[in-house]
């Protein structure tokens, strides 16, 4: 194939692809020979379980019983890496691994894909072993049924039923294959395919995009970055981007965030090494300078803390800096949300947060929205004003801010029986009739110092009259056996923000 960028559409049987290493019936009549399938390091772990694998086998058996001439089993997107002379699997990894295991269990020969290096991940190791055993058990049971029916003593892989099943999979199970020698084109096709029908996980697309920007990073470091990413709870990672960082970056700019999806993840793609406009040079230069200082002897000799090479609301630098950015804010958010007295730097044994951590204030949409608003403001404050290792002065300012943050966020909750996202959006944007409706996030980023911010918030935040409060105001001063106040309104009274 020539070096010109091309996208070719073809169809191939499972046997041609995995045993004969060919992609046949390509639209321009070009047959891809010696197709060495590889799994690039940006791929996710192998997540198919035995249930998924057996369901695929059952579907194939049913198709064979119906004597289907052709059974289409999905789409495979391949990036033909001309420099390495291999075909990277961009989409279809889970299905290809599963078919390889199935053919192996059926006794097929020539499965060189079995030697392909996979992600060293506990999910991958567990699921490959589990799925292979599940196939063996199911196929053995099929052979046993025939033995009992016909009195046969043939070995499993010599059994006619097993042989016919293997032949059906090799010759009549087909994949639609997209081959391109341009990685960006491969991912564009992947994005467009996945946008039809099934929900995408934006953080997975971002991971793939930023790994493609890391061509100057060594293999060992890349593998370490991927492992660190995959070791994080993926639901929490999705929440970090969709619920926290995306909303915050929109609110700071007076925009109304809807939902982070494949259509607006460009906000997290950032500045690439190819961008050379003045603003891009400025942010890349700032990142490069901080990174250089942090990797020099300056912090050790001077005793100064590391320089933080990014800010939540600033453009992201594509590639490795994106993963450092993600890890940094994931850890800070985790610290802020953990009120343990001996864990983290920022919120530790805070009385207000002890009450907010009560189960009754964590359940329900309205409570979760309010806590998110509270946590977001704390995260942004830390990003703007707290070094990685804050001093006592830094923490004293932060503790004062936490009180103001609480009054602002829970003023909203106190004024609603049932709180939803539309009301919360209006409150943040300052278009609500609620008391204390204003954009605290804009105030934080506009402030030049903690003291200036606290002074401004003191002018903006007003006490709640009793008649405006819809929240339960009974037993406001009740405490449990651990001394934790059971009603968050207690702290409105304590801080003089409640007018009886």
TABELBEL-V262513 format. One record per backbone hydrogen bond with DSSP energy under -0.5 kcal/mol. CO is the residue of the C=O (numbers start at 1). NH is the residue of the N-H. E is the energy in kcal/mol with one decimal. If there is no record, write none. Layout:
# TABELBEL-V262513
{{CO & NH & E} {CO & NH & E}}
This chain:
# TABELBEL-V262513
{{6 & 181 & -1.0} {8 & 179 & -2.9} {9 & 27 & -2.7} {10 & 177 & -3.2} {12 & 175 & -3.0} {13 & 17 & -2.2} {14 & 18 & -2.8} {15 & 19 & -1.9} {15 & 20 & -2.3} {16 & 22 & -2.8} {21 & 35 & -2.3} {22 & 24 & -0.5} {23 & 32 & -2.0} {24 & 11 & -1.2} {25 & 11 & -0.6} {26 & 29 & -2.6} {30 & 32 & -0.5} {31 & 33 & -0.8} {32 & 23 & -2.1} {34 & 36 & -1.0} {35 & 37 & -1.0} {36 & 87 & -2.9} {38 & 40 & -0.7} {38 & 89 & -2.5} {40 & 43 & -1.8} {45 & 47 & -0.8} {49 & 53 & -2.4} {50 & 54 & -2.8} {51 & 55 & -1.8} {52 & 56 & -1.9} {53 & 57 & -2.1} {54 & 58 & -2.8} {55 & 59 & -2.3} {56 & 60 & -2.1} {57 & 61 & -2.6} {58 & 62 & -2.4} {59 & 63 & -2.2} {60 & 64 & -2.4} {61 & 65 & -2.3} {62 & 66 & -1.8} {63 & 68 & -2.1} {64 & 67 & -1.5} {70 & 72 & -0.5} {71 & 174 & -2.2} {74 & 176 & -2.4} {76 & 78 & -0.5} {76 & 178 & -2.9} {77 & 90 & -2.6} {77 & 91 & -1.4} {78 & 80 & -0.7} {78 & 180 & -1.9} {79 & 81 & -1.1} {79 & 88 & -2.6} {80 & 82 & -1.0} {81 & 85 & -1.3} {81 & 86 & -1.5} {86 & 81 & -2.2} {86 & 88 & -0.6} {87 & 38 & -2.3} {88 & 79 & -2.7} {88 & 90 & -0.8} {91 & 77 & -2.3} {92 & 96 & -2.4} {93 & 97 & -2.6} {94 & 98 & -1.8} {95 & 99 & -2.5} {96 & 100 & -2.1} {97 & 101 & -2.3} {98 & 102 & -2.3} {99 & 103 & -2.7} {100 & 104 & -2.2} {101 & 105 & -2.3} {102 & 106 & -1.6} {103 & 108 & -2.7} {104 & 107 & -1.4} {110 & 112 & -1.8} {111 & 114 & -1.8} {112 & 115 & -2.0} {113 & 116 & -1.7} {119 & 121 & -1.9} {121 & 125 & -2.4} {122 & 126 & -2.3} {123 & 127 & -2.8} {124 & 128 & -2.3} {125 & 129 & -1.6} {126 & 130 & -2.5} {127 & 131 & -2.7} {128 & 132 & -2.1} {129 & 133 & -2.1} {130 & 134 & -2.1} {131 & 135 & -2.3} {132 & 136 & -2.4} {133 & 137 & -2.6} {134 & 138 & -2.2} {135 & 139 & -2.8} {136 & 140 & -2.5} {137 & 141 & -2.2} {138 & 142 & -1.9} {139 & 143 & -2.3} {140 & 144 & -2.5} {141 & 145 & -2.1} {142 & 146 & -1.6} {143 & 147 & -2.3} {144 & 148 & -2.6} {145 & 149 & -1.9} {146 & 150 & -2.8} {147 & 151 & -2.3} {155 & 158 & -1.1} {155 & 159 & -0.8} {156 & 159 & -1.2} {159 & 163 & -2.9} {160 & 164 & -2.9} {161 & 165 & -1.8} {162 & 166 & -2.5} {163 & 167 & -2.4} {164 & 168 & -2.3} {165 & 169 & -2.3} {166 & 170 & -2.8} {167 & 171 & -2.6} {168 & 172 & -2.4} {168 & 173 & -0.9} {169 & 14 & -0.6} {169 & 173 & -0.7} {170 & 15 & -2.4} {170 & 16 & -0.6} {172 & 71 & -3.1} {172 & 174 & -0.6} {173 & 14 & -2.3} {174 & 73 & -3.0} {175 & 12 & -2.2} {175 & 177 & -0.5} {176 & 76 & -3.0} {177 & 10 & -3.2} {177 & 179 & -0.5} {178 & 78 & -3.4} {179 & 8 & -3.5} {180 & 80 & -3.0} {181 & 183 & -0.5} {182 & 186 & -2.0} {183 & 187 & -2.1} {184 & 188 & -2.3} {185 & 189 & -2.3} {186 & 190 & -2.2} {187 & 191 & -2.9} {188 & 192 & -2.3} {189 & 193 & -2.5} {190 & 194 & -2.5} {191 & 195 & -1.6} {193 & 196 & -1.1} {195 & 197 & -0.9} {196 & 198 & -0.6} {200 & 202 & -0.7} {201 & 204 & -1.5} {201 & 205 & -1.5} {202 & 206 & -2.4} {203 & 207 & -2.0} {204 & 208 & -2.2} {205 & 209 & -2.4} {206 & 210 & -2.7} {207 & 211 & -2.0} {208 & 212 & -1.6} {209 & 213 & -0.7} {211 & 214 & -1.6} {214 & 217 & -1.7} {218 & 222 & -2.4} {219 & 223 & -2.6} {220 & 224 & -2.0} {221 & 225 & -2.3} {222 & 226 & -2.5} {223 & 227 & -2.6} {224 & 228 & -2.4} {225 & 229 & -2.2} {226 & 230 & -2.7} {227 & 231 & -2.0} {228 & 232 & -0.7} {229 & 232 & -0.9} {233 & 237 & -2.0} {234 & 238 & -2.4} {235 & 239 & -2.1} {236 & 240 & -2.2} {237 & 241 & -1.7} {238 & 242 & -2.9} {239 & 243 & -2.1} {239 & 244 & -1.4} {240 & 245 & -3.2} {241 & 246 & -2.4} {244 & 248 & -2.8} {245 & 249 & -2.5} {246 & 250 & -1.7} {247 & 251 & -3.0} {248 & 252 & -2.3} {249 & 253 & -0.5} {250 & 253 & -0.9} {250 & 255 & -2.6} {251 & 254 & -2.1} {255 & 257 & -0.8} {261 & 264 & -1.3} {261 & 265 & -0.6} {264 & 267 & -1.5} {265 & 268 & -2.5} {266 & 269 & -1.5} {266 & 270 & -0.9} {271 & 318 & -3.1} {272 & 275 & -1.3} {277 & 281 & -2.6} {278 & 282 & -2.2} {279 & 283 & -2.1} {280 & 284 & -2.6} {281 & 285 & -2.5} {282 & 286 & -2.3} {283 & 287 & -2.3} {284 & 288 & -2.8} {285 & 289 & -2.6} {286 & 290 & -2.2} {287 & 291 & -2.7} {288 & 292 & -2.3} {289 & 293 & -2.6} {290 & 294 & -2.5} {291 & 295 & -1.5} {293 & 296 & -1.5} {293 & 299 & -0.6} {297 & 301 & -2.8} {298 & 302 & -3.0} {299 & 303 & -1.7} {307 & 309 & -0.6} {311 & 314 & -1.0} {316 & 271 & -3.2} {316 & 318 & -0.6} {319 & 322 & -1.1} {319 & 323 & -0.9} {320 & 323 & -0.6} {320 & 324 & -1.9} {321 & 325 & -2.9} {322 & 326 & -2.5} {323 & 327 & -2.4} {324 & 328 & -2.5} {325 & 329 & -2.2} {326 & 330 & -2.3} {327 & 331 & -2.1} {328 & 332 & -2.0} {329 & 333 & -2.3} {330 & 334 & -2.0} {331 & 335 & -2.2} {332 & 336 & -2.7} {333 & 337 & -2.1} {334 & 338 & -0.5} {335 & 338 & -1.0} {337 & 339 & -0.7} {339 & 349 & -2.6} {340 & 343 & -1.0} {346 & 348 & -0.7} {350 & 354 & -2.0} {351 & 355 & -1.6} {352 & 356 & -2.2} {353 & 357 & -1.8} {355 & 358 & -1.7} {358 & 361 & -1.5} {359 & 362 & -1.7} {359 & 363 & -1.2} {364 & 368 & -2.1} {365 & 369 & -2.7} {366 & 370 & -2.1} {367 & 371 & -2.3} {368 & 372 & -2.0} {369 & 373 & -2.3} {370 & 374 & -2.2} {371 & 375 & -3.0} {372 & 376 & -2.7} {373 & 377 & -1.8} {374 & 378 & -1.9} {375 & 379 & -2.7} {376 & 380 & -2.5} {377 & 381 & -2.3} {378 & 382 & -2.5} {379 & 383 & -2.2} {380 & 384 & -2.0} {381 & 385 & -3.0} {382 & 386 & -1.9} {385 & 387 & -0.5} {387 & 390 & -0.5} {391 & 395 & -2.1} {392 & 396 & -2.4} {393 & 397 & -2.1} {394 & 398 & -2.1} {395 & 399 & -2.7} {396 & 400 & -1.7} {397 & 401 & -2.2} {398 & 402 & -2.6} {399 & 403 & -1.3} {400 & 404 & -1.6} {401 & 405 & -3.4} {402 & 406 & -2.6} {403 & 407 & -2.4} {404 & 408 & -2.5} {405 & 409 & -2.8} {406 & 410 & -2.9} {407 & 411 & -1.1} {408 & 412 & -0.9} {409 & 412 & -0.5} {409 & 413 & -1.1} {410 & 414 & -2.1} {411 & 415 & -0.9} {412 & 415 & -0.8} {413 & 416 & -1.5} {414 & 470 & -3.2} {414 & 471 & -1.6} {420 & 424 & -1.8} {421 & 425 & -2.8} {422 & 426 & -2.2} {423 & 427 & -2.0} {424 & 428 & -2.6} {425 & 429 & -2.5} {426 & 430 & -0.6} {426 & 431 & -2.2} {426 & 432 & -0.9} {427 & 430 & -0.9} {434 & 437 & -1.2} {436 & 438 & -0.9} {438 & 440 & -1.3} {439 & 443 & -1.4} {440 & 444 & -2.0} {441 & 445 & -1.9} {442 & 446 & -1.6} {443 & 447 & -1.1} {444 & 447 & -0.7} {449 & 453 & -2.1} {450 & 454 & -2.8} {451 & 455 & -2.0} {452 & 456 & -2.2} {453 & 457 & -2.7} {454 & 458 & -2.0} {455 & 459 & -1.1} {456 & 460 & -1.5} {457 & 461 & -2.5} {463 & 465 & -0.6} {464 & 499 & -2.9} {465 & 468 & -1.7} {465 & 469 & -0.5} {466 & 469 & -1.4} {468 & 470 & -0.6} {473 & 476 & -0.5} {475 & 478 & -1.7} {478 & 486 & -2.5} {480 & 483 & -2.1} {483 & 485 & -0.5} {484 & 480 & -1.7} {487 & 490 & -2.0} {488 & 491 & -1.3} {488 & 492 & -0.6} {489 & 492 & -0.6} {489 & 493 & -1.9} {490 & 494 & -2.7} {491 & 495 & -1.5} {492 & 497 & -3.9} {493 & 496 & -1.7} {497 & 464 & -2.3} {498 & 500 & -0.7} {499 & 466 & -2.3}}
